Amino acid sequence: MRLWILLLLLLRQSHLAISVSLPAPSNVSISSINMEHTLSFLPGADSPDSSRFEVQVVRVSKRSWTAVAACSALKAGQTCNLTQVFKKPLEQYRARVRAFTAGQTSSWTVSAAFQPLSDTVLGPPDVVVSGCGNCLLLQVRPPSSVGMLPTDLYMDLVLNVKRTRDGAQFILTRPYKEEMEISYLQRGVEYCVTVTVKTLFNDNSVPSDAHCAFTSPPPSHSLSVVYGLLGAFCALLLLLIGSITCNGQLSVRLLRRRLPTSLSYFLLKVQDVGAAPPELSGDTSDMPLHKEGSADCLLPDH
């Protein structure tokens, strides 16, 4: 009888030795971005390709492990999404993973304690920037995420404002609002703003990309060109008018100087042919005496 008992004990021990002969997984860890929680792990060394992996979680305050149905037969390299499992953001959780095949299992590998709210990384918010004269208007929205914490847990926004022209910058901390204004800026100048979200329980934040805008519309280069061309055209037009005016006055003066000689030549030619010009025919006895310097003084006296 004792011999049978010893045989049964040996068989049980050998069965247990065979069942835990698979190498245990390693590097079991939980990462979280914007309250989306993911468990990852590495298969143990020399794990067979047929190995599968199962995941269990526990609330530290309850101490009872629960299987994660969606992660009951993972392959090597796959991850487990625990977003819907870790429902209480202030609770602490742990997860564990083990490998198994048709006739073997490994020991469990347990993760470090994880608190969703304090251990998640807050990703960059969505930011829209527009100008308003001597200020900037900011619209800030949480990133779209399945597990994103509610905005009433947001406490502060850290704004880094940088002037593009010379790199001058300053930092503002404002209470969280979805719309806000940055005032007392220079008009017509471009500024770039990065936004970081802070909460009461978490400082693990990734800032947004730089979003740039002019406080007011900058001067248009095409408009400056048009104004320059218009000014040049007006200057040329004034020069042309002035040139025409001066040339006209010069022509009149030249005509006045040359008219006596021409008229005298014309009258002499008329006298040589024995005919008087129509304008001078008739009684000339009543004509006034010739003035000195006029064309008539060149005519011979009868």
Secondary structure as UniProt FT lines:
FT   HELIX           2..19
FT   STRAND          26..33
FT   TURN            34..35
FT   STRAND          36..42
FT   TURN            45..46
FT   TURN            49..50
FT   STRAND          52..59
FT   TURN            60..62
FT   STRAND          66..67
FT   HELIX           69..71
FT   TURN            76..77
FT   STRAND          80..81
FT   TURN            83..85
FT   TURN            89..90
FT   STRAND          93..100
FT   STRAND          109..110
FT   HELIX           116..119
FT   STRAND          121..122
FT   STRAND          126..131
FT   STRAND          136..141
FT   TURN            146..147
FT   HELIX           151..153
FT   STRAND          154..163
FT   TURN            164..166
FT   STRAND          169..175
FT   STRAND          179..182
FT   TURN            187..188
FT   STRAND          190..199
FT   STRAND          211..214
FT   HELIX           221..272
FT   TURN            273..274
FT   TURN            278..280
FT   TURN            285..286
FT   TURN            292..293
FT   HELIX           295..298
//
